[in-house]
Amino acid sequence: MIHISVQQLPIDIAAEMTRAEAAGAGAVATFTGLVRADDGVGTLELEHYPDATEAALLKVAEGAIERWSLSAAIIVHRVGPMHPGERIVFVAAAAAHRGAALEACAYLIDRLKTDAPFWKRETRGVEASWVEARDHDHAAAARWNTPSS
C-alpha cells in the first residue's frame, strides 16, 4: 500500500500511524520532520508543482516498496506557510521486520529531500530568501544508489 499526500493541512500523526499499522506488518518505522528556527526563521513556505511533486513522491515510495518488500510506504508533506515547531513531513515504512522498516524509512526521507520538487522560502523578520539544496542532502540520497546486499 502506498499513500502520498501533499497538503496545506497539519499532519495528523495518529491517523497516519493507524494507516501504517493497518498494513499488517511486523514493524513500522517513522520519521517526522519539524520546521526549525535556524538563525531566526519565523516562517518557512513551501511551494510545489502538484503533478510533478506527487509523481516524484510516488516513484520514491515505489522504490522503497520494491527494494524492501514493504507492506506500506507513506509520505505526507506540507506545503504553504509554516512556523517553527510545526510538522513539515511524515514518512512511514511498514515491513515484516524492523531492519527493513528502518532502512526503508531512511531511504524515503533521504530520497524525497532531493527527488521531489519543492521550493522553500525562509522569512526572517521582513527579509525572505529561497533555500538552495544542501550538499549533505544529496550525499544522504546518493548512498541509496547502490543495490542493497
C-alpha beads as a LAMMPS data file, in Angstrom:
LAMMPS data file: protein, C-alpha beads

149 atoms
148 bonds

1 atom types
1 bond types

-500.0 500.0 xlo xhi
-500.0 500.0 ylo yhi
-500.0 500.0 zlo zhi

Masses

1 110.0

Atoms # bond

1 1 1 0.000 0.000 0.000
2 1 1 1.273 3.430 -0.923
3 1 1 -0.179 6.631 0.463
4 1 1 1.078 10.005 -0.776
5 1 1 -0.328 13.333 0.383
6 1 1 0.885 16.864 -0.303
7 1 1 -1.289 19.156 1.759
8 1 1 -1.650 22.503 3.477
9 1 1 -3.408 20.990 6.488
10 1 1 -1.415 19.958 9.572
11 1 1 -0.209 16.356 9.555
12 1 1 -2.327 14.014 11.688
13 1 1 0.298 11.607 13.060
14 1 1 -2.270 9.346 14.738
15 1 1 -4.231 8.876 11.511
16 1 1 -1.064 8.161 9.533
17 1 1 0.166 5.661 12.144
18 1 1 -3.194 3.911 12.028
19 1 1 -2.875 3.715 8.236
20 1 1 0.670 2.276 8.506
21 1 1 -0.267 -0.247 11.192
22 1 1 -3.288 -1.412 9.181
23 1 1 -0.881 -2.769 6.561
24 1 1 -0.393 -5.807 8.813
25 1 1 3.396 -5.670 9.044
26 1 1 5.593 -6.718 11.942
27 1 1 7.343 -3.345 12.143
28 1 1 6.602 0.283 11.339
29 1 1 9.383 2.878 11.262
30 1 1 8.549 6.575 11.020
31 1 1 10.209 9.934 10.649
32 1 1 8.623 13.288 11.429
33 1 1 10.364 16.480 10.319
34 1 1 9.715 19.795 12.029
35 1 1 10.278 23.360 10.864
36 1 1 13.457 24.615 12.536
37 1 1 14.002 28.169 13.780
38 1 1 17.574 28.247 12.418
39 1 1 19.056 31.744 12.525
40 1 1 15.739 33.356 13.426
41 1 1 13.487 31.775 10.784
42 1 1 9.947 32.907 11.549
43 1 1 8.196 31.335 8.575
44 1 1 9.049 28.595 6.118
45 1 1 6.931 28.500 2.994
46 1 1 6.940 25.575 0.580
47 1 1 5.702 25.715 -2.972
48 1 1 5.382 22.856 -5.427
49 1 1 4.065 21.827 -8.803
50 1 1 1.421 19.248 -7.805
51 1 1 1.666 16.783 -10.700
52 1 1 5.468 16.694 -10.697
53 1 1 5.782 16.555 -6.917
54 1 1 3.254 13.771 -6.445
55 1 1 4.774 11.744 -9.309
56 1 1 8.245 12.081 -7.753
57 1 1 6.979 11.051 -4.313
58 1 1 5.155 8.068 -5.814
59 1 1 8.367 6.968 -7.543
60 1 1 10.277 7.206 -4.240
61 1 1 7.595 5.155 -2.447
62 1 1 7.513 2.547 -5.223
63 1 1 11.290 2.230 -4.999
64 1 1 11.077 1.561 -1.263
65 1 1 8.241 -0.959 -1.651
66 1 1 10.241 -2.887 -4.247
67 1 1 13.632 -2.731 -2.518
68 1 1 12.442 -3.788 0.966
69 1 1 9.205 -5.696 0.161
70 1 1 7.225 -3.248 2.259
71 1 1 3.559 -3.684 3.030
72 1 1 3.200 0.118 3.213
73 1 1 5.062 3.299 2.321
74 1 1 3.548 6.579 3.453
75 1 1 4.720 10.090 2.617
76 1 1 2.836 13.156 3.852
77 1 1 4.377 16.554 3.090
78 1 1 3.083 20.001 3.905
79 1 1 3.119 22.993 1.581
80 1 1 2.249 26.613 2.234
81 1 1 3.410 28.736 5.167
82 1 1 4.598 27.011 8.354
83 1 1 6.219 28.174 11.574
84 1 1 8.981 26.718 13.757
85 1 1 7.869 23.582 15.564
86 1 1 5.191 22.652 13.031
87 1 1 5.342 19.288 11.280
88 1 1 6.560 19.593 7.716
89 1 1 6.906 15.932 6.705
90 1 1 5.958 12.444 7.887
91 1 1 7.156 9.195 6.369
92 1 1 6.431 5.631 7.417
93 1 1 7.639 2.265 6.210
94 1 1 5.854 -0.937 7.223
95 1 1 7.768 -4.190 6.779
96 1 1 7.888 -7.715 8.135
97 1 1 10.968 -6.922 10.236
98 1 1 12.470 -3.824 11.879
99 1 1 15.688 -3.745 9.831
100 1 1 13.833 -3.361 6.555
101 1 1 11.391 -0.852 8.064
102 1 1 14.212 1.297 9.477
103 1 1 16.267 1.247 6.266
104 1 1 13.236 1.976 4.105
105 1 1 12.198 4.866 6.356
106 1 1 15.662 6.421 5.992
107 1 1 15.513 5.870 2.224
108 1 1 12.102 7.569 1.974
109 1 1 13.198 10.761 3.714
110 1 1 16.642 10.857 2.099
111 1 1 15.270 10.454 -1.414
112 1 1 12.302 12.786 -1.103
113 1 1 14.630 15.588 0.064
114 1 1 16.377 15.531 -3.324
115 1 1 13.952 13.871 -5.730
116 1 1 10.713 15.772 -5.061
117 1 1 10.429 19.307 -6.446
118 1 1 9.663 21.590 -3.526
119 1 1 10.733 25.225 -3.378
120 1 1 11.464 26.581 0.096
121 1 1 11.486 30.206 1.185
122 1 1 12.549 31.254 4.669
123 1 1 11.444 34.518 6.221
124 1 1 13.423 36.217 8.965
125 1 1 11.717 39.411 10.084
126 1 1 10.930 41.263 6.857
127 1 1 13.580 39.524 4.732
128 1 1 12.782 36.393 2.727
129 1 1 15.200 34.152 0.848
130 1 1 14.970 30.952 -1.172
131 1 1 16.705 27.889 0.260
132 1 1 19.106 26.035 -2.021
133 1 1 19.577 22.272 -1.859
134 1 1 22.242 21.294 0.664
135 1 1 25.234 19.091 -0.135
136 1 1 24.521 16.795 2.823
137 1 1 21.003 16.102 1.474
138 1 1 22.477 14.976 -1.854
139 1 1 25.090 12.840 -0.079
140 1 1 22.395 11.161 2.049
141 1 1 20.306 10.378 -1.038
142 1 1 23.316 9.134 -3.017
143 1 1 24.042 6.379 -0.516
144 1 1 20.933 4.575 -1.789
145 1 1 22.165 4.484 -5.393
146 1 1 23.908 1.157 -4.863
147 1 1 21.832 -2.021 -4.550
148 1 1 21.262 -3.364 -1.051
149 1 1 23.124 -6.520 -0.086

Bonds

1 1 1 2
2 1 2 3
3 1 3 4
4 1 4 5
5 1 5 6
6 1 6 7
7 1 7 8
8 1 8 9
9 1 9 10
10 1 10 11
11 1 11 12
12 1 12 13
13 1 13 14
14 1 14 15
15 1 15 16
16 1 16 17
17 1 17 18
18 1 18 19
19 1 19 20
20 1 20 21
21 1 21 22
22 1 22 23
23 1 23 24
24 1 24 25
25 1 25 26
26 1 26 27
27 1 27 28
28 1 28 29
29 1 29 30
30 1 30 31
31 1 31 32
32 1 32 33
33 1 33 34
34 1 34 35
35 1 35 36
36 1 36 37
37 1 37 38
38 1 38 39
39 1 39 40
40 1 40 41
41 1 41 42
42 1 42 43
43 1 43 44
44 1 44 45
45 1 45 46
46 1 46 47
47 1 47 48
48 1 48 49
49 1 49 50
50 1 50 51
51 1 51 52
52 1 52 53
53 1 53 54
54 1 54 55
55 1 55 56
56 1 56 57
57 1 57 58
58 1 58 59
59 1 59 60
60 1 60 61
61 1 61 62
62 1 62 63
63 1 63 64
64 1 64 65
65 1 65 66
66 1 66 67
67 1 67 68
68 1 68 69
69 1 69 70
70 1 70 71
71 1 71 72
72 1 72 73
73 1 73 74
74 1 74 75
75 1 75 76
76 1 76 77
77 1 77 78
78 1 78 79
79 1 79 80
80 1 80 81
81 1 81 82
82 1 82 83
83 1 83 84
84 1 84 85
85 1 85 86
86 1 86 87
87 1 87 88
88 1 88 89
89 1 89 90
90 1 90 91
91 1 91 92
92 1 92 93
93 1 93 94
94 1 94 95
95 1 95 96
96 1 96 97
97 1 97 98
98 1 98 99
99 1 99 100
100 1 100 101
101 1 101 102
102 1 102 103
103 1 103 104
104 1 104 105
105 1 105 106
106 1 106 107
107 1 107 108
108 1 108 109
109 1 109 110
110 1 110 111
111 1 111 112
112 1 112 113
113 1 113 114
114 1 114 115
115 1 115 116
116 1 116 117
117 1 117 118
118 1 118 119
119 1 119 120
120 1 120 121
121 1 121 122
122 1 122 123
123 1 123 124
124 1 124 125
125 1 125 126
126 1 126 127
127 1 127 128
128 1 128 129
129 1 129 130
130 1 130 131
131 1 131 132
132 1 132 133
133 1 133 134
134 1 134 135
135 1 135 136
136 1 136 137
137 1 137 138
138 1 138 139
139 1 139 140
140 1 140 141
141 1 141 142
142 1 142 143
143 1 143 144
144 1 144 145
145 1 145 146
146 1 146 147
147 1 147 148
148 1 148 149
